[in-house]
Amino acid sequence: MHTTPLDILKLGILEGDINLISETIKQNPYLLRYTDSYGASALHWAAKEGQCAIIEYFVGEGMSVNQVTLKSHHTPLHYAAAAGHADCVQTLINFNANIDACDINGKTAAHWACLGAHAVCLMTLKNHGADIEKKDVSGHTPMDIAEERHLAECIDILKQKRITPLTDHGTYGRVGEHVVIKSLGVGSMGKLSRIFDFYAQTVAYVIDDKYAGSESPFSAFHDNPREILSAYEWLQANGGNAKHPFIKIPRSINRRKSPAGIKPNKFQN
């Protein structure tokens, strides 16, 4: 079977292989302008797959973070929020993505974060000033979606004022039933915090109200789980409701696809 440059590009995005992508683009620069049948670009695909470094590469090559798909008008930020990649949401915002861009149905990234039950994505969007009162064409706000789906953590985030990291070293705060913020104190770069998401089972660092780097899975901390377990114990003692962080949750869907098979989950054109 013949492998095309487009197949190689898609494989590089799925695998997070920036060297492969760079070489492919260097030899086939037209791929930076390529869009699939939905009108999605390689930057959309990278956002959907949670590849922050590749997003940065594509932006550096001149791709627009606000490019929309043909019929549905989805931006890469919509894709990242719908897929639950809070680190990519932060990366796109850092590159001046339109945080309140609407798709053809009037849905913003905040709507899509609620549709996917992605509380940390929603928290990131809200912290950066997303309009959480915005209505889609059916008259639904993100809160309407969260309430309809009984998403306690999303409801809590939408009800709260702007979420900022704590300042006292070692103190904890709770966002919804599954997310714990732990203060690491104030450093030269600002207020440092760590966010434990016991639903997504990830750890992330925050400086002031911005994510610093990518989220790491709990599985990466098996050899030194003390800090995660302490946050879990605090959450359970303070009204949270989460599964033990080191009980493996089986996945019924394998996200890995063939190189030619990147399609926009949740979206319909």
NORHU-V421157 format. One record per pair of residues at least 12 apart in sequence whose C-alpha atoms are under 7 Angstrom apart, sorted by the first residue. I is the first residue (numbers start at 1). J is the second residue. D is the distance in Angstrom with one decimal. If there is no record, write none. Layout:
i = (I:I)
j = (J:J)
d = (D:D)
This chain:
i = (5:7:7:9:9:10:10:11:13:14:16:18:32:38:38:38:39:39:40:43:43:43:44:44:45:47:47:47:47:48:48:48:50:50:50:52:52:52:65:65:66:66:71:72:72:72:73:73:74:77:77:77:78:78:78:81:81:81:81:82:82:82:84:84:84:85:86:86:86:87:87:87:89:90:90:99:100:100:105:105:106:106:107:110:110:110:110:111:111:114:114:114:114:115:117:119:119:123:126:127:127:127:143:143:152:152:153:153:153:153:154:156:156:157:157:164:164:165:165:165:165:165:166:167:167:167:167:168:168:169:169:169:170:170:170:171:177:177:177:178:178:178:178:178:178:179:179:179:179:180:180:180:180:180:181:181:181:181:182:182:190:190:191:191:192:192:192:193:193:193:194:198:198:199:201:201:201:202:202:202:202:203:203:203:203:204:218)
j = (24:259:260:21:24:259:260:259:46:49:51:54:63:69:70:269:69:70:69:55:58:76:76:79:262:76:79:80:88:79:80:83:80:85:88:87:88:91:92:97:97:98:269:103:104:269:103:104:103:89:92:109:108:109:112:109:112:113:121:112:113:116:113:118:121:121:120:121:124:211:214:215:121:124:211:130:130:131:136:137:136:137:136:122:125:132:142:141:142:142:145:146:154:145:151:153:154:157:162:162:163:209:155:158:176:177:175:176:177:178:176:175:176:175:176:208:209:183:191:193:208:209:183:183:185:186:191:183:185:183:184:185:182:183:184:183:240:241:242:197:198:199:240:241:242:195:196:197:198:195:196:197:231:235:193:194:195:196:194:195:207:208:207:208:206:207:208:205:206:207:206:242:245:242:217:218:245:215:216:217:218:215:216:217:218:216:245)
d = (6.5:5.4:5.6:5.6:6.5:5.2:6.6:4.7:6.0:6.6:6.2:6.2:7.0:6.0:6.0:6.8:4.2:4.7:5.1:6.0:6.4:6.5:4.5:6.6:7.0:5.7:6.0:4.9:6.2:5.1:5.2:5.9:6.9:5.5:6.1:7.0:5.3:6.5:6.7:5.5:5.8:6.5:5.6:5.7:4.9:5.3:4.6:5.6:5.2:6.0:6.5:6.3:6.9:4.7:6.6:5.7:6.0:4.9:5.9:4.9:5.3:5.6:6.9:5.3:6.2:6.8:6.1:4.5:6.9:6.7:5.3:6.4:6.8:6.9:6.4:5.9:6.0:6.5:6.1:5.5:4.1:5.2:5.1:5.8:6.6:6.7:6.2:7.0:4.7:6.2:6.3:5.7:6.8:6.6:6.6:6.2:5.2:6.3:6.9:5.7:6.1:6.6:6.4:6.7:6.1:6.9:6.5:3.6:5.6:6.9:6.9:6.7:5.4:6.5:6.9:6.8:5.7:6.5:6.5:5.8:6.2:6.6:5.1:6.0:5.3:6.4:6.3:6.2:5.6:5.1:4.9:4.3:6.2:5.3:6.0:5.5:4.3:5.2:6.9:5.9:5.0:5.7:6.2:6.3:5.7:7.0:5.7:4.5:6.0:5.8:5.1:6.5:6.7:6.8:6.6:5.7:4.6:6.4:5.2:6.4:5.9:5.6:5.5:4.7:5.8:4.8:6.3:5.9:5.1:6.5:6.0:6.1:6.4:6.9:5.9:5.5:6.6:5.9:5.3:4.3:5.4:5.4:5.1:6.3:6.7:6.4:7.0)
